[in-house]
Amino acid sequence: MIIETHIKTGKLKGWTIRKSKQGWYDLYSSNGVSQTQGKHTLEEIKEIIKSKHSI
């Protein structure tokens, strides 16, 4: 996995968006645990982040 982006502010500070070799994206918490299941596009991951910020 390649780290695409580090989240630096808000409730998800320290989390990362990672990209697999196959081109799918995943959201990881600050302690390295995947927070999503299945295959996601970058846009879908951004929507997941928006929904978690509003909690």
C-alpha positions in Angstrom: 0.0 0.0 0.0 1.1 3.5 -0.8 0.2 6.3 1.6 -1.8 8.8 -0.5 -2.7 11.4 2.2 -2.3 12.1 5.9 -5.2 13.8 7.7 -3.7 16.5 9.8 -6.8 18.1 11.5 -10.1 17.3 13.1 -11.4 14.2 14.7 -9.5 12.0 12.2 -6.1 13.6 12.8 -3.3 11.1 12.2 -5.4 8.9 9.9 -4.2 8.0 6.4 -5.7 7.3 3.0 -3.8 4.5 1.4 -3.8 3.3 -2.2 -3.4 -0.4 -3.1 -1.4 -1.7 -6.0 -4.7 -2.5 -7.8 -5.7 1.2 -7.5 -8.3 1.0 -4.7 -8.3 3.3 -1.7 -8.6 2.5 2.0 -8.9 4.6 5.2 -6.6 3.7 8.1 -6.8 5.0 11.7 -3.8 6.4 13.5 -3.0 3.0 15.0 -2.9 1.3 11.6 -6.3 -0.4 11.6 -8.4 -0.3 8.4 -11.7 1.5 8.8 -13.3 0.5 5.5 -14.1 -2.8 3.9 -14.2 -3.6 0.2 -13.0 -1.6 -2.8 -13.4 2.1 -2.8 -12.6 5.0 -5.1 -10.9 8.1 -3.7 -14.3 10.0 -4.0 -16.0 7.3 -1.8 -13.3 7.6 0.8 -13.7 11.3 0.9 -17.4 10.9 1.5 -16.7 8.4 4.3 -14.4 11.0 5.9 -17.1 13.7 5.6 -19.6 11.4 7.3 -17.1 10.6 10.2 -16.4 14.3 10.7 -20.0 15.1 11.2 -20.5 12.5 14.0 
